[in-house]
C-alpha cells in the first residue's frame, strides 16, 4: 500500500478487511510501498515519511497481526531495488508502455510531471516486489490484472533466458528417476499430455504431484516444474492473481470514497466529526421539505445503508423515504451510529499505538529482517542464474 495519505473507510472495506482474512489463510507479506509513492510524489517526500508510520498504525489498529503476517517497509529491503535493476535488463520498453494504468495515471495526474524513468518503470518495480518473495498469489482488484500479467511475462522471460543450465534435460531425467518408477512414469505421462495436447489439467496434476515429493531436492523440484513446460528451471515462479472482493465504499458525496475527492471518513475520525460529516451529506434533491417523498437510489446516504444496514433497516429506509414517513436526519442517524461503532475500537487501538511508537517501530524492524531473509534467498538464486556469483 502506497503511503500517500491517511487511511479511510474505503481502504478498510476495500483492502484491509480482506487482509485480515488472508493473514490467517496464507503466508502473507504486507509492505509500505514508499518507493512506489515516490514515483508520483517525489517532490514532496516529507509527506511520505509522515504517512509511513501513520499507515502502519492504522494497519495494526485495524487488526493486521504481525504474528500472522510479515509487515515491512519496501525501502528497508534493498533487494527490491537490486531485483528491479536486474529485471530491467531483460524487460522490453514496449511492455511497460502498454500497461493500461501508465497512460491512465498520466491523464488523471496531469498537474504532476510524470515523464520520469521511475514512473514508467513502476510496473517493473511492482513485479520485482512480487517475484522477490516468489509469491504464489497476489490479492488484487480486477483493474490490476494487467500488472500481474506483466509480472508473469517477466518471470517467464527470465526463466527462459537463465533457466537453461548446462545438461538441463539430463539433470531433469535424473531427477525423475529419483522419484521412483511408478511416480516417474506418471510424471512423464502427464508431461506428455500437456506438451502434446495442451492438457492444462494434466499440467496442474503434475505440479501437485511434484509438490508432494519428499525424496527430491528443492532444486530438482524447480527443475522438474520447468521441464513440465519444456522450458528450463523455474527460478522465478509465475504468480497468480487472487481476485479479492472489492466492495465500492461510497464517499460522502455518493462517489467512490477517495482522498482526492475530499469525501472521506478516516479510520481515526473523531466521533463528533463523523456525525457532523454524515449529517451534512447531500440527499435526494426532490426532498426539499420534510413531507416530500424521496427516492433512495438518488441519495448518497442510501449507499451507506447498503454497507451498514441489515435487510430490515434497509426496508425501513426504502419505505420511510418514499412515503416521507422519515426525515433525512432520521435516515442518517443509524448510519452515524454504525460508522462510529465500527471505527471506535480502531481509533482506541490507534491512540494506544501512538503512545507506544517504539512498539510499532520494533514490529517493522522485525518484519524487515524477516522480509530480507526471504529476499536474499531469491537474489542468491537470481545472481547464480545470471552468472553474477563471482568466485
WOFEN-V230882 format. One record per residue. N is the residue number from 1. SS is DSSP state (H for helix, E for strand, - for the rest). PHI is phi in degrees with one decimal (none if undefined). PSI is psi in whole degrees, -180 to 180 (999 if undefined). Layout:
BEGIN
N;SS;PHI;PSI  N;SS;PHI;PSI
END
This chain:
BEGIN
1;-;none;133  2;-;-80.0;131  3;-;-84.2;74  4;-;-112.5;7  5;-;170.8;173  6;-;-66.7;140  7;-;-74.3;145  8;E;-131.8;-175  9;H;-61.5;-28  10;H;-62.5;-42  11;H;-65.6;-41  12;H;-65.3;-51  13;H;-76.9;-31  14;H;-84.0;-28  15;H;-131.5;-56  16;H;-62.3;-40  17;H;-62.3;-33  18;H;-69.3;-41  19;H;-59.2;-39  20;H;-60.8;-32  21;H;-78.5;-48  22;H;-62.0;-34  23;-;-62.3;-21  24;-;-98.8;-4  25;-;-110.2;-24  26;-;-138.2;168  27;-;-82.0;110  28;E;-110.2;145  29;E;-121.5;117  30;E;-116.5;123  31;E;-133.5;153  32;E;-81.6;115  33;-;-88.3;71  34;H;-70.9;-34  35;H;-64.7;-38  36;H;-64.3;-37  37;H;-62.8;-35  38;H;-66.7;-22  39;H;-64.1;-27  40;H;-118.3;-19  41;H;-120.5;34  42;-;-65.2;-21  43;-;-82.1;-10  44;-;-134.7;62  45;H;-65.8;-24  46;H;-61.3;-36  47;H;-63.8;-40  48;H;-64.5;-46  49;H;-58.4;-43  50;H;-64.1;-39  51;H;-77.1;-23  52;H;-56.6;-55  53;H;-72.8;-34  54;H;-63.7;-37  55;H;-65.5;-45  56;H;-61.7;-41  57;H;-59.8;-44  58;H;-61.9;-42  59;H;-58.1;-51  60;H;-63.9;-42  61;H;-65.5;-31  62;H;-77.4;-15  63;-;118.6;4  64;-;-66.8;128  65;-;-108.6;116  66;-;-65.2;-14  67;-;-81.5;-16  68;-;-111.1;-17  69;E;-142.7;160  70;E;-95.1;121  71;E;-110.7;129  72;E;-156.1;172  73;E;-106.5;129  74;H;-51.7;-49  75;H;-70.4;-12  76;H;-88.6;2  77;-;-121.2;84  78;-;-61.9;-14  79;H;-61.3;-26  80;H;-57.9;-44  81;H;-69.4;-39  82;H;-67.4;-44  83;H;-65.4;-38  84;H;-58.7;-43  85;H;-63.9;-47  86;H;-64.9;-39  87;H;-70.1;-28  88;H;-64.8;-23  89;-;-69.6;-23  90;-;-115.9;-4  91;-;-90.9;118  92;-;-61.1;140  93;H;-58.3;-38  94;H;-62.6;-29  95;H;-64.1;-39  96;H;-73.2;-38  97;H;-69.3;-23  98;-;-90.8;-6  99;-;-61.1;122  100;H;-53.4;-38  101;H;-72.8;-14  102;H;-62.4;-55  103;H;-74.1;-32  104;H;-62.8;-46  105;H;-68.7;-37  106;H;-60.8;-37  107;H;-70.2;-43  108;H;-70.8;-33  109;-;-110.6;48  110;-;-63.4;-23  111;-;-74.2;-10  112;-;-108.0;149  113;-;-84.7;104  114;-;-109.5;20  115;-;-85.7;57  116;-;-120.0;157  117;H;-62.1;-40  118;H;-61.9;-42  119;H;-70.8;-42  120;H;-61.1;-38  121;-;-89.8;4  122;H;-63.7;-32  123;H;-63.8;-32  124;H;-70.7;-41  125;H;-62.2;-39  126;H;-62.5;-39  127;H;-63.8;-41  128;H;-62.6;-40  129;H;-55.8;-41  130;H;-77.2;-49  131;H;-70.6;-25  132;-;-61.6;-29  133;-;-106.0;10  134;-;46.1;49  135;-;-64.9;137  136;-;-84.9;-38  137;E;-132.7;142  138;E;-126.9;113  139;E;-71.7;121  140;E;-142.7;168  141;-;-89.8;164  142;H;-58.9;-28  143;H;-74.3;-6  144;H;-107.1;7  145;H;-60.8;-32  146;H;-61.2;-33  147;H;-69.2;-36  148;H;-71.4;-37  149;H;-65.6;-41  150;H;-68.3;-32  151;H;-63.5;-42  152;H;-64.2;-41  153;H;-65.5;-40  154;H;-66.1;-43  155;H;-62.2;-42  156;H;-63.1;-43  157;H;-66.2;-42  158;H;-61.9;-48  159;H;-63.4;-37  160;H;-66.4;-41  161;H;-74.2;-39  162;H;-117.9;-2  163;-;-88.5;-2  164;-;-88.3;80  165;-;-72.1;156  166;-;-57.5;134  167;-;68.0;30  168;H;-55.3;-50  169;H;-65.1;-40  170;H;-63.3;-42  171;H;-66.1;-37  172;H;-65.7;-44  173;H;-63.6;-38  174;H;-64.0;-38  175;H;-66.7;-36  176;H;-62.5;-42  177;H;-63.6;-31  178;H;-65.8;-24  179;-;-74.4;-14  180;-;103.1;156  181;H;-62.0;-48  182;H;-65.7;-48  183;H;-67.6;-39  184;H;-63.1;-40  185;H;-63.5;-42  186;H;-64.0;-42  187;H;-59.2;-46  188;H;-63.9;-38  189;H;-64.3;-45  190;H;-67.1;-40  191;H;-62.5;-43  192;H;-63.9;-40  193;H;-63.5;-35  194;H;-76.6;-47  195;H;-69.5;-35  196;H;-90.1;-32  197;H;-120.1;-3  198;-;66.8;32  199;-;-78.2;100  200;H;-65.5;-32  201;H;-65.3;-39  202;H;-63.9;-38  203;H;-62.4;-47  204;H;-65.7;-38  205;H;-64.0;-41  206;H;-66.8;-40  207;H;-62.1;-43  208;H;-63.6;-38  209;H;-61.5;-43  210;H;-65.0;-38  211;H;-63.8;-24  212;-;-85.1;-11  213;-;-78.7;123  214;-;-105.3;-6  215;-;-101.8;16  216;-;-127.7;155  217;-;-75.2;165  218;H;-61.0;-38  219;H;-62.0;-43  220;H;-66.1;-38  221;H;-62.4;-47  222;H;-63.6;-37  223;H;-63.0;-42  224;H;-75.1;-27  225;H;-60.7;-44  226;H;-68.2;-39  227;H;-63.9;-30  228;H;-55.3;-41  229;-;-99.6;10  230;-;71.1;18  231;-;-101.6;-112  232;-;-146.4;-163  233;-;-63.5;134  234;-;-83.7;105  235;-;-90.1;-44  236;-;-117.9;103  237;-;-62.8;147  238;-;-79.8;123  239;-;-77.7;161  240;E;-113.9;149  241;E;-78.0;132  242;E;-105.8;95  243;E;-66.6;111  244;-;-89.1;148  245;-;-61.0;131  246;-;-120.8;72  247;-;-62.9;136  248;-;-81.4;111  249;-;-83.7;113  250;E;-69.2;144  251;-;-84.9;-179  252;-;-69.2;-11  253;-;-110.8;7  254;-;93.9;-19  255;-;-76.8;174  256;E;-60.2;136  257;-;-65.3;125  258;-;-157.4;139  259;H;-59.8;-34  260;H;-68.4;-20  261;H;-92.5;-9  262;-;62.8;35  263;-;-124.9;34  264;-;-104.3;161  265;-;-121.5;117  266;E;-77.7;162  267;-;-67.0;-21  268;-;-112.9;25  269;-;-61.5;137  270;-;-64.3;140  271;H;-54.7;-40  272;H;-66.1;-36  273;H;-69.6;-36  274;H;-59.5;-48  275;H;-61.4;-43  276;H;-64.0;-44  277;H;-64.3;-43  278;H;-72.3;-37  279;H;-62.1;-32  280;-;-85.7;-1  281;-;-61.7;142  282;-;-67.7;153  283;-;-125.5;-170  284;-;-58.1;120  285;-;-58.1;-21  286;-;-71.7;-18  287;-;-92.7;78  288;-;-77.2;-33  289;-;-124.7;163  290;-;-57.7;-35  291;-;-95.3;10  292;-;-79.5;131  293;-;-70.7;153  294;-;-131.0;180  295;-;-128.4;110  296;H;-52.9;-36  297;H;-64.2;-18  298;H;-93.3;3  299;-;-112.3;125  300;H;-58.4;-29  301;H;-64.5;-35  302;H;-60.8;-36  303;H;-62.4;-33  304;H;-74.0;-33  305;H;-61.6;-34  306;H;-63.7;-28  307;H;-84.1;-42  308;H;-105.9;-17  309;-;-106.3;145  310;-;-78.4;180  311;H;-60.3;-41  312;H;-64.7;-44  313;H;-65.6;-41  314;H;-64.2;-38  315;H;-65.5;-39  316;H;-60.1;-41  317;H;-67.0;-47  318;H;-58.3;-49  319;H;-70.3;-45  320;H;-65.2;-36  321;H;-72.2;-45  322;H;-70.9;-29  323;-;-107.0;12  324;-;60.6;28  325;-;-76.3;-21  326;-;-127.8;152  327;-;-91.1;170  328;H;-63.9;-37  329;H;-67.5;-36  330;H;-60.4;-42  331;H;-65.2;-36  332;H;-77.3;-26  333;H;-56.7;-48  334;H;-63.4;-32  335;H;-67.8;-43  336;H;-57.4;-48  337;H;-64.6;-41  338;H;-67.7;-41  339;H;-66.2;-44  340;H;-62.6;-41  341;H;-65.3;-38  342;H;-67.7;-40  343;H;-89.1;-17  344;H;-57.1;-50  345;H;-65.2;-33  346;H;-66.6;-45  347;H;-62.9;-43  348;H;-66.6;-42  349;H;-66.2;-38  350;H;-64.2;-39  351;H;-60.6;-40  352;H;-65.3;-42  353;H;-67.8;-35  354;H;-61.7;-34  355;H;-77.7;-14  356;-;-129.6;58  357;H;-64.5;-24  358;H;-62.7;-35  359;H;-63.2;-44  360;H;-61.6;-46  361;H;-67.0;-33  362;H;-68.5;-38  363;H;-60.7;-45  364;H;-67.7;-40  365;H;-60.7;-43  366;H;-66.6;-41  367;H;-64.6;-39  368;H;-62.3;-39  369;H;-65.0;-44  370;H;-64.0;-42  371;H;-63.9;-40  372;H;-64.8;-36  373;H;-59.0;-46  374;H;-64.9;-46  375;H;-63.9;-40  376;H;-67.2;-34  377;H;-61.5;-44  378;H;-65.8;-46  379;H;-61.9;-34  380;H;-61.2;-44  381;H;-69.8;-37  382;H;-65.7;-46  383;H;-61.5;-43  384;H;-62.1;-43  385;H;-63.8;-40  386;H;-76.6;-26  387;-;100.7;27  388;-;-101.5;7  389;-;-92.1;68  390;-;-63.4;136  391;-;-133.7;999
END
